[in-house]
Amino acid sequence: MITLDDVAQRAGVSRMTASNALHGKSVVRPATAARVLAAAKELGYQPNLAARQLSRGRTHVIGLTLADIDLIFPADLAAQVSDLAYERGYQTLVQQTRFSSEHERTMLASASAQVCDGMIVCWPRIEPAEMESIARVRPVVAYDGFDVEGRIDGVFTPCEAGGEAAIRHLAAHGCRRIIILGAPFRPMDALLGRAGGTSEANSSATRRLLGAARALADLGLPYDESTVVPCGWGRETGHALMSRLLDGVPQGGRPDFDGVFCLNDPIAIGALKALTDHGVRVPQDVAVIGFDGVRDGLYTTPGLTSVRIDAREVASTCLDLLIERIEATPNRRTGARTGARTSEAPAAMPPRTHTVGYAIVPRGSAER
């Protein structure tokens, strides 16, 4: 690898002079600077930008951890964070945790994470005390980190409101026997007591289920163990589950449910495919609604109605909170803040919380 010393030797100058010339400093005579630049070009010298940025106390790199990039919404979110961060002068380091708290813990303690000025942690799995400890050392924003809500900076999906809206949309289109796919059944009292529970009891799935259960109760529609069916959050699992639910139903016949709320869009896409494969008319016989509003829902037949969450809004809000926290953090080398928009030190800034919006996007699968 060509080093600064190689450039200095080729140009016949000291290492300091070569460095000053490459940085365009006026202390170097024009003729000497031209000789250094020519030597760097001839040798193909590339400066070590990471070392330069670290020496200045900022790397302008942010970390992003996601549960699973294979899923549609997380992949879209990663793309939006990367694009918007670049517009703001930051690069993005993306890693996935596969829903493993140990994997997440290892990533957050890794050498690559240490290089980052701050982290966006999506659907965190580690213990709240661990996350708080990390946030005391490095700026962190948690996305849907319900266990650390109000304890560190956080951005949230309107899970309960969106789940309620999904059920009301199905009911408004005539559904009276609605099933929910994507979470284990929990009685209403258990759902209402989730705040002091475990991570599994305080998740996006459980909060969406709570919103749905509230709507069903308010509408006088059934909510019991027969109406809630757990499954993984992928297209394959959604298809397999719906195929199993249709066992015993004659081809083209009607099942004993007339509405399906899937807790995310991949489940809904798989379930919709199984229904149409079985000859069940959607939405005439069974209406289907998902959650996320991913673009893939435009290309199903019929199009997938969904509770839409704008991944760009999530990304932008996470970056707003994170970059403000980064800029308010004293420079690691000089102790000064860089472009800070607040006079407070990070520890003195109270945790900020923001919930993004949602909208029902009707595309045909739930509208009769």
N, C-alpha and C positions, 0 to 999 in steps of 0.2 A: 504494500500500500504506500502510495506517495505521501510524504509528510511535508510539513512546513519547512523542516530542516533541509529537505531535498530541494525545495524551491529556492531557499536562501543560498544554498551552495551553488546551484546552477546560475543564479543571478549575481553571485559574488558579493553578497551583502550579509549582514547579521540577521539572525532570526527575528529580532525585534523590528528591524527595518522592513523585512519581508512582510511581517504581520501588519505593520502600519500601512504599507503600500496596498495590501489586499483589502484593508478596511477603508481605503481612500482618505487617509489622514494627510492633512496639508503639510506636516512636518517633513515629509519625504519629497525630495526634489523630483520634478516631473520626469526627467530622464531616467532617474533611478526607479521610479514607480513603473514606468513603461517597461523597463528591463525585467522587473519582478513579475509583472502581469504576463509578459511574453514567456517567461520561464514557467509560470504556473500553467499556461495554456499548452506549452510544448509537452510538459510532463503529465498533463491531464489531472492536475491537482484538484481535489474536492475538499473544501473546508469541513471540519467536523462541527456541523451546526448544533448537534445535541450538546457537545461540550461547551460551545459558545453560549448557548442559551442557559445552560446550567450555571455557568460562571456569572451570568447576569441575574440569577435567582428566579427566572421564569423559563419554562420550556414551551409554553403555549400548546401543550398537549393535554387533552382531557381523556379520562377513562370512561368507558361505558360497559357495564356488565348487564347481560340479558339472560333470562332463563333459558330460552331456546330460540335460536335464529331460524330453525326450520319452520316455525309457525309464521303465519303471514303478517300479523300485526307487529310482532317484535322486529321482523326483518324490515318492514316499512319504517318503523320507528328508528332503527339504526341508520337507515339511509337518510332520514330527515335530520337526525342529530348531526351526522357527518357533514351534510350539505350546509346546514345553518351554522355549524361551528366554523367551517371553512370561511364562510362569509364574514365571520367575526374575528378572523385571524388565528383560529385554533385548528389543530389536527386532532383526530379522534382515534383512540385505541379501543377496539371492540373485542370483548371476550364473552363467551357464554358459559353458564354455570350448570346447565342441565338439571335445574331445580335441586342442586345439591348444596347444602349449607357448607360442607367441608370444601367443596370445589370453590365456592364463593369466598370462603375465608382464606384459602390459599392464594387466590387471585388478588384479593385486596391487600395481601401482605407481600406480594411478589415484587421483584426488582422493577418490572415494567410499570407497576402501579406507583412505585416510588418516584418515577420520572414525571408522573402526571401532576399538573397544577391542581386538579380537582377531579372528583368522580361523580358520575350519575349511576346509581345502583337501582336497577329495575326489578321489582318484585323480590326484595331482599329476603333471604332465608336465615341468615345468622341471628343470634340472639340480640334483642334490642340494646342491651348493655354493651355488646361488642360494637354495634353500629355507632352508638353514641361515642364510644372511645375513639373510633376511627375518625369521626367528624370533629373531634377536638384537635386532631393532629393535621388533618387535611380537609379542605372544603368538600362537602358531600351533599348531594341532593338525592333523596330516595323517591322513586316513582312507585306508587301504590305500596308504600311501606307502612301498612296500617298499624303495625305494632310499635312504630316509632313516631306516629303522628303527633305533632306538637312538640316533639323532643329534638328533631333536627329538621332542616329544610325539606319540604315534601311537596310533591305534585300528585294529585289523585284523580282517578277515574270516578265519575258519578255512578258507582256500581248499583247502589240501592235505588236511586232515582231512575236509572236506566232499566233495571230489572222490573220495576213497577210499571214503567211506560210500555215495556214490551208486552206484558200481560194485558194491560188495558187496551193496547192496540189489537191484540188477538180477540179480546172480548167484544170490542167495538165492531168487529167483523163477523160476529156471530158464534165464536168458539165458546163452548160450555164445558168441554172435558179436555183440559190443557195439561200436557205433561212437560216436565222440565228435564233436560238432558245436560249432564256435565258436573254433577256434585252429588255426594251422598245425602240422603234425607236427614234432616234435623228438625225436631219439633220446634214450634215457634218460640217457646220459652228458652230453648237452647240457643236459638239464633239471636234472640234479644239479649242474652247474657254473654255474647261473644267477646266483649271488650276485654275481659280479664282472662281469655282463653289462650290456647296455643296458637302458633302461626297458622296451622291448618284450619283452626276455627275462626281465624281473623283474616281470611284471604279474599281475593277478588271474587272467587267462585261463591263463597259463603255469603258475601255481601250482595251479590246479584241475586242469589237465592232468597235472601231476606226481603229484598224489594219485591220479588215475584210473589212470595208468600203473603206479604202484606196486601198486595193488590188482590190476590185470590180471596183472601179473607174478607176484604172490603166489598168484593163483588158477590160474595156468597157462593163461590165456586170451590170445588174440592181441593184440599191440600193435605196429602197424607203419603204414606210410604209407597202407594201404588202410582203416585203421580210424579215422583222424583227418582231419576235413574242415574247413577254415577257412571262416568266413562272418562277416558283420557281426552285431552283437548286437541285432537287431530282429526283430519278428514277420514282416515282409515278407521279410527275408533268410532266416529260418528256413524259411518256406513255400516260397520259390523253390528253396532248396537241396534240401529233401526232395523236391520235385516232380521235380527233375533226377535225384536218386538213384533215383526210381521209374520213370524212363524205361525202357521195355523190359519192365517188369514188367506182366503182364496185369492188367486191372481186377479187383480182388478177390484177386489172387494174392499170394504171399508173397515178399518180397525176400530177399536173401542175408544179412540181419542180423536178429536177433531182439530186440535191445535198443538203445536210443538214450539217451546221456547228453548233454544240452545244457548248455553252460556258463553259460547264464542262462535265466530263464523265458520272456522274449519269443521266443528262438529255439525253445524247446520248444512254446510255444503255436502258432507258425507251422508247425512240423514236424508237430504233432499234427493240425492242420487239413488239411495236405496228405495225411497218411496216411489219415484218414477219408474225404476226398474221393476218394481212389483205391480205396476199398473195403477197405483193410487194417484188420483188426480189432485194436483196441488195448484191452487188453494181450495178447489171446490170441495174435496173430501177432507183434506187435512191442510191447514194453514201452517206455515213455518216462518219463524223469525229468529234471527241471530243477534249477536252482540259484537261490535267492533266497526262494522261498515266497511270492510276491506273491498278493494277494487275487484277482486275475483268474483264477488257476488253479482257484478254486472253481467257476467258471462255464463251464469247458470240458466237453466230453463225450467220454470220461469226464473226471472231475476230474484236474487235473495233480498228480502226485506230485512232490515237490521237496525239496531241501535248504533248509530255512527259516532265514533270517537275520532276526532281529527288528530292523526299522528303528528302532523306538523305543529299543531297547537301544543301538544304535549312536549315535543322536542324544544320548541321555542321557549316555553315556560320554564322547563328544566334548565335550559341554558341561561335564561335571564337570572334565575336565582343563583346558579352556580358561578357565573362570571362576576356577578356583583359581589359574591362572597370571596372569590379569588382576588378581585381588585381591592378588597378591603383587608386582605391578609398582608401583614408586613412582609416585605421582600426577604427571602431566605438569606440573601447575602448582605444586603445593605440595611435591612431593618425598615426601609421606607415602603410605603404603599405605592402601587403602580396604577396611576389613573383612577384612584379610588373615588367612588361616587358617594361615599359616606365617611364621616370622621370617626365612626366607631370602629373599634377592633372587632374581629370576628366573634370572639368569645362574648362580647357585649351585645352583639346583634341578636335579638330574639329569633328563634326559629320561625321561618315563614312557611305558610301553608296555602296552597292554591288548588282548587278543584276545577278541572276543565269542563267545557260544556258537552252537550250531546244533542242528537236529533234523530228522530225516527226517519229512516230513508225507505220509502215504499217503492219496491221494485217488482212486485207482482206475486211473491210467494205467500203473502198473508192477506191480500186484499180480495175480497169476494164481491 
